[in-house]
Amino acid sequence: MVITEQRTRTLSPALVLAGLLLVAANLRAGITSVGPVLEELRQDLGLSALTASALISLPLVAFAVVSPLAPGLARRIGLERALGAGLAGLAVGLVVRSLPGLPLLWIGTILLGVAVAVLNVVLPALVKRDFPTRIGQVTGTYSAVQAVFAAGAAGAAVPVAALTAAGWRLPLGMWAGLALIGLGVLAPQLGRRIAVPANLEDLGREPAEPAGRSPWRTALGWQVTAFMALQSTGYYVFITWLPSIESAAGIGETAAGVHQLLLNGFGIAGSLAVSTLIPRFRDQRLLGMLAPALFLVATVGILTAPRQAAIWTSLAGIAGGAAIVLALSFFGLRTGHHTQAAALSGMAQSVGYLVAAAGPIAVGALHDATGSWTPALIVVIVLEAILIGFGYLSGRRRLIG
């Protein structure tokens, strides 16, 4: 570590990790809390079903638009300050969208999407910089934390909404408190002159200019981006349409709800499992092929034996949790520097979430056009087969530039 004449502050790795995990806890809680109270919100505000669905998709669109811009912000103000700005913006957005007035609902949702987009992009770069030898483990841990809080926010939304006359506004706004807690823990890291023990490298130092080639001009960058996009598409198609697919197969609402719980619960297990396996392999080709293969098997199972959906949704959860950890880990594993990792993160998440936002809409349109879920599930199977190939390519032990 370079020693300067300026006084530095020493932070423990535990504090750095705690800040990172609290940022992760904020990534999805404000989004997953909407779905369970969406019908109450829609009736209260007089929104059509189409308008309400647009409210759900708006953060994904914000992710796609803002993600390419987030690396530039991080380069200008530093990773920690970018995360701090993201948490502050998230807190404001969560409060604004819960206030009376339909325009505030949309404005707050846009602010939320912009803030989470910044956090999504910058967090993998922070892992690359501060935990360069433990990228898989740290990514898996923060993905699991993200999933736990996402599931908790969804599960708590309806009970919390019933507590007060505020109704749906309370569960939509209360997660601003978690964002402020994260900002408070991150606060000691917001200064530029920070020193930590030597096992964390280069914390607090930003390069004068980005290192390495732009991922937008490399085959490997597009391979990682394709992996991110296709795995996100499969996941969001299942999250959006699986209850409807099961209903068409004669499965009751209660059972379908249990299957959603299995999908999310086994997703946490998949995240933790793959994070322990990444450092045990020389590269990630096998893991990159195995995760989409499991999702393919799960989709074939839903198509051919929907009454065994508990098995298939559990497999899909494991596959989805493993695939997202791999996708996020590739941002650090396939780059030589945290600045380049931020650039790859911005690229992959921009394209990935744009495709993910379009995927469920396209699947729904295909169902409406054919009157059956079979063609839509076949399309998902084909996409997962293609994803196996991109998992192999992205998993090779190579670096961009």
C-alpha positions as CSV (number, residue, x, y, z in Angstrom):
1,M,0.0,0.0,0.0
2,V,1.3,3.4,-0.9
3,I,2.0,5.6,2.1
4,T,1.3,9.3,1.7
5,E,2.1,12.3,3.9
6,Q,-1.6,12.8,4.4
7,R,-3.2,11.4,7.5
8,T,-5.2,8.3,6.8
9,R,-8.0,6.5,8.8
10,T,-7.8,2.8,9.3
11,L,-10.9,0.7,8.8
12,S,-11.3,-3.0,9.7
13,P,-12.2,-5.4,6.9
14,A,-15.2,-6.4,9.0
15,L,-16.6,-2.8,8.8
16,V,-15.9,-2.7,5.0
17,L,-17.7,-6.0,4.6
18,A,-20.6,-4.9,6.8
19,G,-21.1,-1.8,4.7
20,L,-21.0,-3.9,1.5
21,L,-23.6,-6.3,2.9
22,L,-25.9,-3.5,4.0
23,V,-25.8,-2.1,0.5
24,A,-26.7,-5.5,-0.8
25,A,-29.7,-5.7,1.6
26,N,-31.1,-2.6,0.0
27,L,-30.9,-3.7,-3.6
28,R,-34.3,-5.5,-3.9
29,A,-36.3,-4.9,-0.7
30,G,-37.9,-1.7,-2.1
31,I,-38.8,-3.5,-5.4
32,T,-40.2,-6.8,-4.1
33,S,-42.4,-5.0,-1.5
34,V,-44.6,-3.7,-4.3
35,G,-46.1,-6.9,-5.8
36,P,-47.9,-8.2,-2.8
37,V,-49.8,-4.9,-2.3
38,L,-50.1,-4.0,-6.0
39,E,-53.8,-4.8,-6.1
40,E,-54.6,-2.6,-3.1
41,L,-52.5,0.2,-4.6
42,R,-54.2,-0.2,-8.0
43,Q,-57.7,0.0,-6.5
44,D,-56.8,2.9,-4.2
45,L,-55.3,5.0,-7.1
46,G,-57.6,3.8,-9.8
47,L,-54.8,2.4,-12.0
48,S,-55.4,0.0,-14.8
49,A,-53.8,-3.4,-14.8
50,L,-51.5,-2.3,-17.7
51,T,-50.4,0.9,-15.8
52,A,-49.8,-1.1,-12.6
53,S,-47.6,-3.6,-14.5
54,A,-45.6,-0.6,-15.9
55,L,-45.0,0.5,-12.4
56,I,-43.3,-2.9,-11.7
57,S,-41.2,-2.8,-14.9
58,L,-40.1,0.9,-14.5
59,P,-37.1,0.1,-12.2
60,L,-35.8,-2.5,-14.7
61,V,-36.0,0.1,-17.4
62,A,-34.1,2.5,-15.1
63,F,-31.5,-0.2,-14.6
64,A,-31.0,-0.5,-18.3
65,V,-30.7,3.3,-18.9
66,V,-28.6,4.3,-15.9
67,S,-26.2,1.3,-15.7
68,P,-23.8,2.5,-18.5
69,L,-23.5,5.9,-16.7
70,A,-22.7,4.5,-13.2
71,P,-19.1,3.6,-13.9
72,G,-18.4,7.2,-15.0
73,L,-19.9,8.5,-11.7
74,A,-17.8,6.0,-9.7
75,R,-14.6,7.2,-11.5
76,R,-15.4,10.8,-10.8
77,I,-16.4,10.6,-7.1
78,G,-15.0,7.2,-6.0
79,L,-16.7,3.9,-5.3
80,E,-17.7,4.6,-1.7
81,R,-19.2,8.0,-2.5
82,A,-21.1,6.6,-5.5
83,L,-22.6,3.9,-3.1
84,G,-23.4,6.7,-0.6
85,A,-25.2,8.7,-3.2
86,G,-27.1,5.7,-4.3
87,L,-28.3,4.9,-0.8
88,A,-29.3,8.5,-0.2
89,G,-31.2,8.6,-3.5
90,L,-32.8,5.3,-2.6
91,A,-34.0,6.6,0.7
92,V,-35.5,9.7,-0.9
93,G,-37.2,7.7,-3.6
94,L,-38.7,5.3,-1.2
95,V,-40.2,8.1,0.9
96,V,-41.4,10.1,-2.1
97,R,-43.2,7.2,-3.7
98,S,-45.1,6.5,-0.4
99,L,-46.5,10.1,-0.2
100,P,-50.0,11.0,-1.4
101,G,-50.2,12.1,-5.0
102,L,-50.0,9.9,-8.1
103,P,-47.1,11.9,-9.7
104,L,-45.0,11.3,-6.5
105,L,-45.5,7.5,-6.9
106,W,-44.0,7.7,-10.4
107,I,-41.2,10.1,-9.4
108,G,-40.3,8.1,-6.4
109,T,-40.2,4.9,-8.4
110,I,-37.9,6.5,-11.0
111,L,-35.6,7.7,-8.2
112,L,-35.5,4.2,-6.7
113,G,-34.7,2.7,-10.1
114,V,-31.8,5.1,-10.7
115,A,-30.4,4.7,-7.2
116,V,-30.5,0.9,-7.3
117,A,-28.9,0.9,-10.8
118,V,-25.9,2.8,-9.4
119,L,-25.7,0.4,-6.4
120,N,-26.0,-2.7,-8.7
121,V,-23.1,-1.5,-10.9
122,V,-20.7,-0.2,-8.3
123,L,-21.0,-3.1,-5.8
124,P,-19.2,-5.7,-7.9
125,A,-16.4,-3.2,-8.6
126,L,-16.0,-2.7,-4.8
127,V,-15.8,-6.5,-4.4
128,K,-13.1,-6.7,-7.1
129,R,-11.1,-3.9,-5.5
130,D,-11.3,-4.8,-1.8
131,F,-11.7,-8.6,-2.0
132,P,-9.8,-9.6,-5.1
133,T,-9.0,-13.1,-3.9
134,R,-12.5,-13.8,-2.6
135,I,-14.7,-12.5,-5.4
136,G,-16.9,-15.6,-5.5
137,Q,-17.4,-16.0,-1.8
138,V,-18.2,-12.3,-1.2
139,T,-20.5,-12.1,-4.2
140,G,-22.3,-15.2,-3.1
141,T,-22.7,-13.9,0.4
142,Y,-24.1,-10.5,-0.7
143,S,-26.4,-12.2,-3.2
144,A,-27.8,-14.3,-0.4
145,V,-28.3,-11.3,1.8
146,Q,-30.0,-9.5,-1.1
147,A,-32.3,-12.5,-1.6
148,V,-33.1,-12.8,2.1
149,F,-34.2,-9.2,2.4
150,A,-36.1,-9.4,-0.9
151,A,-38.1,-12.3,0.3
152,G,-38.6,-10.7,3.7
153,A,-39.8,-7.5,2.2
154,A,-42.3,-9.4,0.0
155,G,-43.5,-11.5,2.9
156,A,-43.9,-8.5,5.3
157,A,-45.7,-6.2,2.8
158,V,-49.3,-7.4,3.3
159,P,-49.1,-7.7,7.2
160,V,-47.5,-4.3,7.5
161,A,-50.0,-2.7,5.2
162,A,-52.8,-3.9,7.5
163,L,-51.3,-2.3,10.6
164,T,-52.2,1.3,10.0
165,A,-54.5,3.5,8.0
166,A,-51.6,4.3,5.7
167,G,-52.2,0.9,4.1
168,W,-49.8,0.1,1.1
169,R,-47.9,3.3,1.6
170,L,-46.2,2.1,4.8
171,P,-44.5,-1.1,3.4
172,L,-43.5,0.9,0.3
173,G,-41.8,3.7,2.3
174,M,-40.5,1.9,5.4
175,W,-37.4,0.5,3.7
176,A,-36.0,4.0,3.6
177,G,-34.9,3.3,7.1
178,L,-32.7,0.4,5.9
179,A,-31.1,2.6,3.3
180,L,-30.3,5.2,6.0
181,I,-28.8,2.5,8.2
182,G,-26.6,1.3,5.3
183,L,-25.6,4.9,4.7
184,G,-24.6,5.3,8.3
185,V,-22.4,2.2,8.3
186,L,-20.8,3.3,5.0
187,A,-20.2,6.9,6.3
188,P,-16.7,6.2,7.7
189,Q,-15.6,5.1,4.2
190,L,-16.8,8.2,2.4
191,G,-13.5,10.0,2.8
192,R,-10.9,9.5,0.1
193,R,-7.9,8.9,2.4
194,I,-8.7,5.6,4.0
195,A,-6.3,2.9,5.0
196,V,-7.2,-0.7,5.8
197,P,-5.1,-3.8,6.7
198,A,-3.0,-5.1,3.9
199,N,-5.3,-8.0,3.0
200,L,-7.6,-5.5,1.4
201,E,-5.9,-4.0,-1.6
202,D,-5.9,-0.4,-2.7
203,L,-8.9,0.7,-0.7
204,G,-9.7,4.3,-1.2
205,R,-7.3,4.9,-4.1
206,E,-8.8,5.6,-7.5
207,P,-6.7,5.3,-10.7
208,A,-6.1,8.4,-12.7
209,E,-7.8,6.8,-15.7
210,P,-9.7,3.6,-16.5
211,A,-7.5,0.5,-16.7
212,G,-7.6,-1.8,-19.8
213,R,-9.8,-2.0,-22.8
214,S,-13.5,-1.1,-22.9
215,P,-15.6,-4.3,-22.5
216,W,-18.0,-2.9,-25.2
217,R,-15.2,-3.6,-27.8
218,T,-14.4,-7.2,-26.7
219,A,-15.9,-10.6,-27.4
220,L,-15.4,-11.6,-23.8
221,G,-17.3,-8.6,-22.6
222,W,-20.3,-9.5,-24.9
223,Q,-20.1,-13.1,-23.8
224,V,-20.4,-12.1,-20.1
225,T,-23.2,-9.6,-21.1
226,A,-25.1,-12.4,-22.9
227,F,-24.8,-14.6,-19.9
228,M,-26.1,-11.9,-17.6
229,A,-29.0,-11.1,-20.0
230,L,-30.2,-14.6,-20.6
231,Q,-30.0,-15.8,-17.0
232,S,-32.0,-12.7,-15.9
233,T,-34.6,-13.3,-18.6
234,G,-35.3,-16.8,-17.5
235,Y,-35.5,-15.8,-13.8
236,Y,-37.9,-12.9,-14.5
237,V,-40.1,-15.0,-16.7
238,F,-40.5,-17.5,-13.9
239,I,-41.1,-14.8,-11.3
240,T,-43.7,-13.1,-13.5
241,W,-45.6,-16.0,-15.1
242,L,-45.0,-19.2,-13.2
243,P,-48.2,-18.7,-11.0
244,S,-50.2,-18.2,-14.2
245,I,-48.6,-21.3,-15.9
246,E,-49.4,-23.4,-12.8
247,S,-52.9,-22.1,-12.7
248,A,-53.5,-23.1,-16.3
249,A,-52.2,-26.6,-15.3
250,G,-54.8,-26.8,-12.5
251,I,-52.6,-26.0,-9.6
252,G,-54.2,-24.0,-6.8
253,E,-53.1,-20.6,-5.6
254,T,-51.9,-21.9,-2.2
255,A,-49.6,-24.5,-3.8
256,A,-48.4,-21.9,-6.4
257,G,-47.5,-19.6,-3.5
258,V,-45.5,-22.4,-1.8
259,H,-43.7,-23.0,-5.1
260,Q,-42.7,-19.3,-5.2
261,L,-41.3,-19.7,-1.7
262,L,-39.3,-22.7,-2.9
263,L,-38.1,-20.7,-5.9
264,N,-36.7,-18.0,-3.6
265,G,-35.6,-20.2,-0.8
266,F,-33.6,-22.5,-3.0
267,G,-32.2,-19.5,-4.8
268,I,-30.4,-18.5,-1.6
269,A,-29.1,-22.0,-1.3
270,G,-27.8,-21.9,-4.9
271,S,-26.1,-18.5,-4.3
272,L,-24.3,-19.8,-1.3
273,A,-23.4,-23.2,-2.9
274,V,-21.8,-21.7,-6.0
275,S,-19.9,-19.1,-4.0
276,T,-18.1,-21.9,-2.2
277,L,-17.4,-23.8,-5.4
278,I,-16.0,-20.9,-7.5
279,P,-12.5,-20.9,-5.7
280,R,-12.3,-24.7,-5.9
281,F,-12.1,-24.7,-9.7
282,R,-9.4,-23.5,-12.0
283,D,-12.1,-21.7,-14.0
284,Q,-15.9,-21.5,-14.1
285,R,-16.7,-23.3,-17.3
286,L,-18.4,-26.3,-15.6
287,L,-20.4,-24.1,-13.2
288,G,-21.4,-21.8,-16.1
289,M,-22.8,-24.7,-18.0
290,L,-24.4,-26.5,-15.0
291,A,-26.5,-23.6,-13.7
292,P,-28.4,-23.1,-17.0
293,A,-28.6,-26.8,-17.6
294,L,-30.5,-27.2,-14.3
295,F,-32.8,-24.3,-15.3
296,L,-33.4,-26.1,-18.6
297,V,-34.3,-29.3,-16.8
298,A,-36.7,-27.4,-14.5
299,T,-38.4,-25.7,-17.5
300,V,-38.8,-29.0,-19.3
301,G,-40.3,-30.4,-16.1
302,I,-42.8,-27.5,-15.8
303,L,-43.8,-28.2,-19.5
304,T,-44.1,-31.9,-19.3
305,A,-45.0,-32.7,-15.7
306,P,-46.4,-29.5,-14.1
307,R,-48.0,-31.4,-11.2
308,Q,-44.5,-32.0,-9.9
309,A,-43.9,-28.3,-9.8
310,A,-42.4,-28.4,-6.3
311,I,-39.4,-30.3,-7.7
312,W,-39.0,-28.1,-10.7
313,T,-39.3,-24.8,-8.9
314,S,-36.7,-26.0,-6.4
315,L,-34.3,-26.8,-9.2
316,A,-35.0,-23.5,-10.9
317,G,-34.3,-21.7,-7.6
318,I,-30.9,-23.4,-7.2
319,A,-30.1,-22.6,-10.9
320,G,-31.2,-19.0,-10.7
321,G,-29.3,-18.4,-7.5
322,A,-26.2,-20.0,-8.9
323,A,-26.5,-18.1,-12.2
324,I,-26.8,-14.7,-10.8
325,V,-23.8,-15.2,-8.5
326,L,-21.8,-16.4,-11.5
327,A,-22.9,-13.4,-13.6
328,L,-21.9,-10.9,-10.9
329,S,-18.6,-12.7,-10.2
330,F,-17.7,-12.6,-13.8
331,F,-17.5,-8.8,-13.6
332,G,-14.5,-9.2,-11.3
333,L,-13.1,-12.5,-12.5
334,R,-12.9,-11.5,-16.2
335,T,-11.3,-8.1,-15.6
336,G,-7.9,-6.9,-14.4
337,H,-8.9,-3.9,-12.4
338,H,-11.9,-2.6,-10.4
339,T,-12.4,0.3,-12.8
340,Q,-12.7,-2.1,-15.7
341,A,-15.0,-4.3,-13.5
342,A,-17.3,-1.4,-13.1
343,A,-17.4,-0.8,-16.8
344,L,-18.2,-4.5,-17.5
345,S,-20.8,-4.4,-14.7
346,G,-22.5,-1.3,-16.3
347,M,-22.5,-2.8,-19.8
348,A,-23.8,-6.3,-18.7
349,Q,-26.5,-4.9,-16.4
350,S,-27.6,-2.3,-18.9
351,V,-28.2,-4.8,-21.7
352,G,-29.2,-7.6,-19.2
353,Y,-32.0,-5.7,-17.5
354,L,-33.2,-4.3,-20.8
355,V,-33.6,-7.9,-22.1
356,A,-35.0,-9.0,-18.8
357,A,-37.7,-6.3,-18.8
358,A,-38.7,-7.3,-22.4
359,G,-38.6,-11.1,-21.7
360,P,-41.8,-11.4,-19.6
361,I,-43.7,-9.0,-21.9
362,A,-42.7,-11.1,-24.9
363,V,-43.6,-14.4,-23.2
364,G,-47.0,-12.9,-22.2
365,A,-47.6,-11.7,-25.7
366,L,-46.7,-15.1,-27.1
367,H,-49.2,-16.8,-24.7
368,D,-51.9,-14.3,-25.7
369,A,-51.3,-15.0,-29.4
370,T,-51.3,-18.8,-29.1
371,G,-53.6,-19.4,-26.1
372,S,-51.1,-21.7,-24.6
373,W,-48.0,-21.6,-22.4
374,T,-46.3,-24.4,-24.4
375,P,-44.7,-22.1,-27.1
376,A,-43.5,-19.7,-24.4
377,L,-41.9,-22.5,-22.3
378,I,-40.2,-23.9,-25.5
379,V,-38.7,-20.5,-26.1
380,V,-37.3,-20.4,-22.6
381,I,-35.9,-23.9,-23.1
382,V,-34.1,-22.7,-26.3
383,L,-32.7,-19.6,-24.5
384,E,-31.4,-21.8,-21.6
385,A,-29.7,-24.1,-24.2
386,I,-28.0,-21.0,-25.7
387,L,-27.1,-19.9,-22.2
388,I,-25.1,-23.1,-21.6
389,G,-22.8,-22.0,-24.5
390,F,-22.3,-18.5,-23.1
391,G,-21.7,-20.1,-19.6
392,Y,-18.8,-22.1,-21.1
393,L,-17.4,-19.0,-22.9
394,S,-17.7,-16.7,-19.9
395,G,-16.3,-19.3,-17.6
396,R,-13.0,-19.6,-19.4
397,R,-10.0,-18.3,-17.4
398,R,-9.4,-15.1,-19.4
399,L,-9.3,-11.4,-18.8
400,I,-10.6,-8.5,-20.9
401,G,-7.7,-6.6,-22.4
